[in-house]
Amino acid sequence: MAYKDFLIDKRILQRNIDKGLVDAKQYDKLLTSLPDRAENAATAALEDDLTDIDEGEDEDEDDEDEEG
């Protein structure tokens, strides 16, 4: 990752804006200039499978093993 890219890393961006290392207006301009890549997005579906919990498995069973 180039140093310039590191400045706008979303995990530390706000801190860099607060320090004056990144200009918020220039960052917004950069974001609006990026192409829309929505057609490349992939979706994933997760099944709502809570049967293990619904069948009455007791979470406290693990605690009993640790006590003895």
N, CA, C and O atoms as a GROMACS GRO file, in nm:
protein
  272
    1MET      N    1   0.086  -0.117   0.000
    1MET     CA    2   0.000   0.000   0.000
    1MET      C    3   0.090   0.123   0.000
    1MET      O    4   0.183   0.133   0.080
    2ALA      N    5   0.064   0.214  -0.088
    2ALA     CA    6   0.140   0.337  -0.095
    2ALA      C    7   0.108   0.427   0.023
    2ALA      O    8  -0.001   0.418   0.081
    3TYR      N    9   0.202   0.514   0.060
    3TYR     CA   10   0.183   0.602   0.176
    3TYR      C   11   0.058   0.689   0.159
    3TYR      O   12  -0.014   0.712   0.256
    4LYS      N   13   0.034   0.736   0.038
    4LYS     CA   14  -0.084   0.818   0.014
    4LYS      C   15  -0.212   0.739   0.043
    4LYS      O   16  -0.307   0.792   0.100
    5ASP      N   17  -0.213   0.613   0.003
    5ASP     CA   18  -0.329   0.528   0.031
    5ASP      C   19  -0.346   0.505   0.181
    5ASP      O   20  -0.458   0.494   0.230
    6PHE      N   21  -0.236   0.499   0.253
    6PHE     CA   22  -0.241   0.480   0.398
    6PHE      C   23  -0.310   0.597   0.466
    6PHE      O   24  -0.380   0.578   0.565
    7LEU      N   25  -0.290   0.717   0.415
    7LEU     CA   26  -0.352   0.836   0.474
    7LEU      C   27  -0.504   0.831   0.467
    7LEU      O   28  -0.572   0.883   0.555
    8ILE      N   29  -0.557   0.769   0.363
    8ILE     CA   30  -0.702   0.766   0.347
    8ILE      C   31  -0.761   0.630   0.381
    8ILE      O   32  -0.876   0.601   0.346
    9ASP      N   33  -0.684   0.546   0.450
    9ASP     CA   34  -0.735   0.418   0.498
    9ASP      C   35  -0.854   0.448   0.589
    9ASP      O   36  -0.842   0.529   0.682
   10LYS      N   37  -0.967   0.383   0.565
   10LYS     CA   38  -1.090   0.417   0.637
   10LYS      C   39  -1.079   0.394   0.787
   10LYS      O   40  -1.157   0.452   0.863
   11ARG      N   41  -0.985   0.312   0.832
   11ARG     CA   42  -0.971   0.285   0.974
   11ARG      C   43  -0.908   0.402   1.049
   11ARG      O   44  -0.927   0.416   1.170
   12ILE      N   45  -0.831   0.488   0.978
   12ILE     CA   46  -0.764   0.599   1.044
   12ILE      C   47  -0.790   0.733   0.975
   12ILE      O   48  -0.726   0.833   1.006
   13LEU      N   49  -0.885   0.734   0.884
   13LEU     CA   50  -0.912   0.854   0.805
   13LEU      C   51  -0.950   0.973   0.893
   13LEU      O   52  -0.894   1.081   0.877
   14GLN      N   53  -1.045   0.954   0.984
   14GLN     CA   54  -1.091   1.068   1.065
   14GLN      C   55  -0.977   1.128   1.147
   14GLN      O   56  -0.968   1.250   1.162
   15ARG      N   57  -0.890   1.044   1.199
   15ARG     CA   58  -0.776   1.093   1.275
   15ARG      C   59  -0.685   1.177   1.185
   15ARG      O   60  -0.635   1.281   1.228
   16ASN      N   61  -0.663   1.132   1.060
   16ASN     CA   62  -0.578   1.207   0.969
   16ASN      C   63  -0.643   1.338   0.925
   16ASN      O   64  -0.573   1.436   0.900
   17ILE      N   65  -0.776   1.340   0.915
   17ILE     CA   66  -0.845   1.466   0.886
   17ILE      C   67  -0.830   1.561   1.004
   17ILE      O   68  -0.802   1.680   0.985
   18ASP      N   69  -0.848   1.509   1.126
   18ASP     CA   70  -0.835   1.594   1.245
   18ASP      C   71  -0.694   1.650   1.260
   18ASP      O   72  -0.678   1.763   1.307
   19LYS      N   73  -0.593   1.574   1.220
   19LYS     CA   74  -0.454   1.620   1.228
   19LYS      C   75  -0.418   1.715   1.114
   19LYS      O   76  -0.313   1.779   1.118
   20GLY      N   77  -0.504   1.723   1.013
   20GLY     CA   78  -0.474   1.808   0.899
   20GLY      C   79  -0.391   1.740   0.792
   20GLY      O   80  -0.345   1.805   0.699
   21LEU      N   81  -0.371   1.610   0.804
   21LEU     CA   82  -0.293   1.537   0.705
   21LEU      C   83  -0.374   1.510   0.578
   21LEU      O   84  -0.319   1.494   0.470
   22VAL      N   85  -0.506   1.507   0.594
   22VAL     CA   86  -0.597   1.485   0.481
   22VAL      C   87  -0.700   1.596   0.483
   22VAL      O   88  -0.758   1.626   0.587
   23ASP      N   89  -0.723   1.657   0.368
   23ASP     CA   90  -0.825   1.761   0.355
   23ASP      C   91  -0.959   1.694   0.326
   23ASP      O   92  -0.972   1.621   0.228
   24ALA      N   93  -1.057   1.717   0.411
   24ALA     CA   94  -1.188   1.652   0.399
   24ALA      C   95  -1.254   1.682   0.264
   24ALA      O   96  -1.316   1.595   0.205
   25LYS      N   97  -1.240   1.805   0.216
   25LYS     CA   98  -1.300   1.841   0.087
   25LYS      C   99  -1.234   1.765  -0.027
   25LYS      O  100  -1.302   1.719  -0.119
   26GLN      N  101  -1.103   1.753  -0.022
   26GLN     CA  102  -1.032   1.679  -0.127
   26GLN      C  103  -1.068   1.531  -0.121
   26GLN      O  104  -1.081   1.466  -0.224
   27TYR      N  105  -1.084   1.477   0.000
   27TYR     CA  106  -1.124   1.338   0.015
   27TYR      C  107  -1.263   1.314  -0.043
   27TYR      O  108  -1.286   1.216  -0.113
   28ASP      N  109  -1.357   1.405  -0.013
   28ASP     CA  110  -1.491   1.392  -0.069
   28ASP      C  111  -1.488   1.399  -0.222
   28ASP      O  112  -1.561   1.326  -0.289
   29LYS      N  113  -1.404   1.487  -0.275
   29LYS     CA  114  -1.390   1.498  -0.420
   29LYS      C  115  -1.334   1.368  -0.478
   29LYS      O  116  -1.378   1.323  -0.584
   30LEU      N  117  -1.239   1.307  -0.409
   30LEU     CA  118  -1.184   1.180  -0.452
   30LEU      C  119  -1.292   1.072  -0.455
   30LEU      O  120  -1.301   0.995  -0.550
   31LEU      N  121  -1.374   1.066  -0.351
   31LEU     CA  122  -1.480   0.966  -0.343
   31LEU      C  123  -1.581   0.981  -0.457
   31LEU      O  124  -1.625   0.882  -0.515
   32THR      N  125  -1.617   1.104  -0.487
   32THR     CA  126  -1.715   1.126  -0.594
   32THR      C  127  -1.656   1.096  -0.732
   32THR      O  128  -1.730   1.070  -0.826
   33SER      N  129  -1.523   1.100  -0.744
   33SER     CA  130  -1.460   1.072  -0.874
   33SER      C  131  -1.444   0.923  -0.900
   33SER      O  132  -1.414   0.883  -1.012
   34LEU      N  133  -1.462   0.839  -0.799
   34LEU     CA  134  -1.445   0.696  -0.817
   34LEU      C  135  -1.560   0.638  -0.901
   34LEU      O  136  -1.674   0.681  -0.886
   35PRO      N  137  -1.529   0.543  -0.987
   35PRO     CA  138  -1.634   0.483  -1.069
   35PRO      C  139  -1.727   0.395  -0.985
   35PRO      O  140  -1.686   0.340  -0.882
   36ASP      N  141  -1.849   0.382  -1.031
   36ASP     CA  142  -1.946   0.296  -0.965
   36ASP      C  143  -1.920   0.152  -1.006
   36ASP      O  144  -1.927   0.119  -1.124
   37ARG      N  145  -1.890   0.068  -0.911
   37ARG     CA  146  -1.859  -0.072  -0.938
   37ARG      C  147  -1.968  -0.166  -0.886
   37ARG      O  148  -1.941  -0.281  -0.853
   38ALA      N  149  -2.089  -0.116  -0.877
   38ALA     CA  150  -2.200  -0.196  -0.823
   38ALA      C  151  -2.223  -0.323  -0.904
   38ALA      O  152  -2.264  -0.425  -0.848
   39GLU      N  153  -2.196  -0.318  -1.033
   39GLU     CA  154  -2.220  -0.437  -1.115
   39GLU      C  155  -2.122  -0.549  -1.082
   39GLU      O  156  -2.147  -0.664  -1.118
   40ASN      N  157  -2.013  -0.518  -1.015
   40ASN     CA  158  -1.914  -0.619  -0.978
   40ASN      C  159  -1.939  -0.678  -0.839
   40ASN      O  160  -1.868  -0.770  -0.797
   41ALA      N  161  -2.038  -0.628  -0.770
   41ALA     CA  162  -2.065  -0.673  -0.633
   41ALA      C  163  -2.125  -0.813  -0.634
   41ALA      O  164  -2.203  -0.849  -0.722
   42ALA      N  165  -2.086  -0.889  -0.535
   42ALA     CA  166  -2.142  -1.023  -0.517
   42ALA      C  167  -2.226  -1.023  -0.390
   42ALA      O  168  -2.195  -0.953  -0.293
   43THR      N  169  -2.331  -1.100  -0.392
   43THR     CA  170  -2.415  -1.110  -0.274
   43THR      C  171  -2.405  -1.251  -0.216
   43THR      O  172  -2.380  -1.347  -0.288
   44ALA      N  173  -2.424  -1.259  -0.088
   44ALA     CA  174  -2.423  -1.388  -0.020
   44ALA      C  175  -2.547  -1.397   0.067
   44ALA      O  176  -2.586  -1.301   0.132
   45ALA      N  177  -2.607  -1.514   0.067
   45ALA     CA  178  -2.725  -1.534   0.151
   45ALA      C  179  -2.691  -1.635   0.260
   45ALA      O  180  -2.634  -1.741   0.232
   46LEU      N  181  -2.724  -1.601   0.381
   46LEU     CA  182  -2.703  -1.690   0.494
   46LEU      C  183  -2.836  -1.748   0.536
   46LEU      O  184  -2.937  -1.677   0.546
   47GLU      N  185  -2.836  -1.876   0.562
   47GLU     CA  186  -2.958  -1.938   0.609
   47GLU      C  187  -2.975  -1.911   0.757
   47GLU      O  188  -2.877  -1.909   0.832
   48ASP      N  189  -3.097  -1.891   0.797
   48ASP     CA  190  -3.126  -1.865   0.937
   48ASP      C  191  -3.140  -2.001   1.006
   48ASP      O  192  -3.251  -2.052   1.023
   49ASP      N  193  -3.027  -2.057   1.047
   49ASP     CA  194  -3.027  -2.192   1.103
   49ASP      C  195  -2.994  -2.184   1.251
   49ASP      O  196  -2.877  -2.187   1.290
   50LEU      N  197  -3.097  -2.176   1.332
   50LEU     CA  198  -3.078  -2.171   1.477
   50LEU      C  199  -3.130  -2.298   1.542
   50LEU      O  200  -3.169  -2.297   1.659
   51THR      N  201  -3.132  -2.408   1.467
   51THR     CA  202  -3.191  -2.531   1.519
   51THR      C  203  -3.113  -2.585   1.639
   51THR      O  204  -3.174  -2.642   1.729
   52ASP      N  205  -2.981  -2.568   1.644
   52ASP     CA  206  -2.904  -2.618   1.757
   52ASP      C  207  -2.948  -2.550   1.886
   52ASP      O  208  -2.958  -2.615   1.990
   53ILE      N  209  -2.972  -2.423   1.881
   53ILE     CA  210  -3.015  -2.349   1.999
   53ILE      C  211  -3.158  -2.384   2.033
   53ILE      O  212  -3.192  -2.400   2.151
   54ASP      N  213  -3.243  -2.396   1.932
   54ASP     CA  214  -3.384  -2.426   1.954
   54ASP      C  215  -3.406  -2.566   2.010
   54ASP      O  216  -3.507  -2.591   2.076
   55GLU      N  217  -3.314  -2.659   1.984
   55GLU     CA  218  -3.333  -2.796   2.029
   55GLU      C  219  -3.296  -2.816   2.175
   55GLU      O  220  -3.303  -2.927   2.226
   56GLY      N  221  -3.256  -2.710   2.242
   56GLY     CA  222  -3.236  -2.717   2.385
   56GLY      C  223  -3.094  -2.747   2.428
   56GLY      O  224  -3.074  -2.792   2.542
   57GLU      N  225  -2.996  -2.726   2.345
   57GLU     CA  226  -2.859  -2.743   2.390
   57GLU      C  227  -2.831  -2.642   2.499
   57GLU      O  228  -2.860  -2.524   2.484
   58ASP      N  229  -2.775  -2.690   2.608
   58ASP     CA  230  -2.753  -2.605   2.724
   58ASP      C  231  -2.612  -2.548   2.720
   58ASP      O  232  -2.515  -2.623   2.720
   59GLU      N  233  -2.601  -2.417   2.718
   59GLU     CA  234  -2.472  -2.352   2.715
   59GLU      C  235  -2.398  -2.369   2.847
   59GLU      O  236  -2.275  -2.356   2.849
   60ASP      N  237  -2.468  -2.397   2.957
   60ASP     CA  238  -2.405  -2.410   3.087
   60ASP      C  239  -2.330  -2.542   3.102
   60ASP      O  240  -2.255  -2.559   3.198
   61GLU      N  241  -2.350  -2.638   3.011
   61GLU     CA  242  -2.281  -2.766   3.020
   61GLU      C  243  -2.131  -2.748   3.018
   61GLU      O  244  -2.060  -2.821   3.088
   62ASP      N  245  -2.080  -2.655   2.941
   62ASP     CA  246  -1.936  -2.630   2.934
   62ASP      C  247  -1.883  -2.580   3.068
   62ASP      O  248  -1.772  -2.614   3.107
   63ASP      N  249  -1.961  -2.499   3.137
   63ASP     CA  250  -1.919  -2.444   3.266
   63ASP      C  251  -1.902  -2.553   3.370
   63ASP      O  252  -1.813  -2.544   3.455
   64GLU      N  253  -1.987  -2.657   3.366
   64GLU     CA  254  -1.978  -2.764   3.463
   64GLU      C  255  -1.849  -2.841   3.447
   64GLU      O  256  -1.792  -2.886   3.547
   65ASP      N  257  -1.800  -2.858   3.325
   65ASP     CA  258  -1.676  -2.930   3.302
   65ASP      C  259  -1.557  -2.854   3.360
   65ASP      O  260  -1.462  -2.916   3.408
   66GLU      N  261  -1.560  -2.724   3.356
   66GLU     CA  262  -1.450  -2.642   3.405
   66GLU      C  263  -1.446  -2.641   3.558
   66GLU      O  264  -1.338  -2.627   3.616
   67GLU      N  265  -1.559  -2.654   3.624
   67GLU     CA  266  -1.563  -2.648   3.769
   67GLU      C  267  -1.506  -2.774   3.832
   67GLU      O  268  -1.444  -2.766   3.938
   68GLY      N  269  -1.525  -2.888   3.771
   68GLY     CA  270  -1.488  -3.016   3.831
   68GLY      C  271  -1.353  -3.053   3.798
   68GLY      O  272  -1.306  -3.159   3.841
   0.00000   0.00000   0.00000
